Amino acid sequence: MKYLIKYNLYILSVYTLVMLGVLVVFWDSFSMLQRFAIGFLGLITLHEWEETKFPGGFFKVMSGIMKVDMTRVPEGLLHLPPMVYIVIVTLLPLVFPSVPGFFLVVMVLGIFEGIIHIVGIKLGRLKRPYTPRMVTAEVMLIYSIVGIYFAVSKGLVAPLDWLLAFVVFIGGFLLFASECVSSSGSKVLGGCE
């Protein structure tokens, strides 16, 4: 477990590089929705690097808004649940290509990331409208909108796919957020962002 806590960002990076390599080698074997999902994996991995390598990221903003001191919690511990969540939601459309709802979960995550960063900046009343992860969050937002537009315009998603996407997204998010709360010992819903 200590290994996962300490190296989770590197594990996510290796997973991403392997998936991008598989995509390049077996491009014709993947549907367009699966290609979008793997591309998103690359973006969200960059997003995680942006947060952990630049000081004052979204996590700091949210803990300041909620008035919670998280300085004693090991950083890797807070990033482990999101890493697990990212791996699971990006694997689902690859393992179950005939279920477009799993593709939509990934795209909804991208839209959520883009919006939550803007909301965090507004709630935190920051002097400048930027926090680390902001750039990649907004790129994911645009990417996800394009992905959804493609899927909808091609008639690849049905109303039940949307329902599945929101249930899996919200259920998974609540599960990983509760894990962040129990890991940190604090009541910080946004603590693992």
Secondary structure, DSSP 8 states (H G I E B T S, - for coil): -HHHHHHHHHHHHHHHHHHHHHHHHTGGGS-HHHHHHHHHHHHHHHHHHHHHHSSS-HHHHHHHHTT---TTS-HHHHHHHHHHHHHHHHHHHHH-TT-HHHHHHHHHHHHHHHHHHHHHHHHHT-SSS--TTHHHHHHHHHHHHHHHHHHHHTT---HHHHHHHHHHHHHHHHHHHHHHHHHHTS--GGGG-
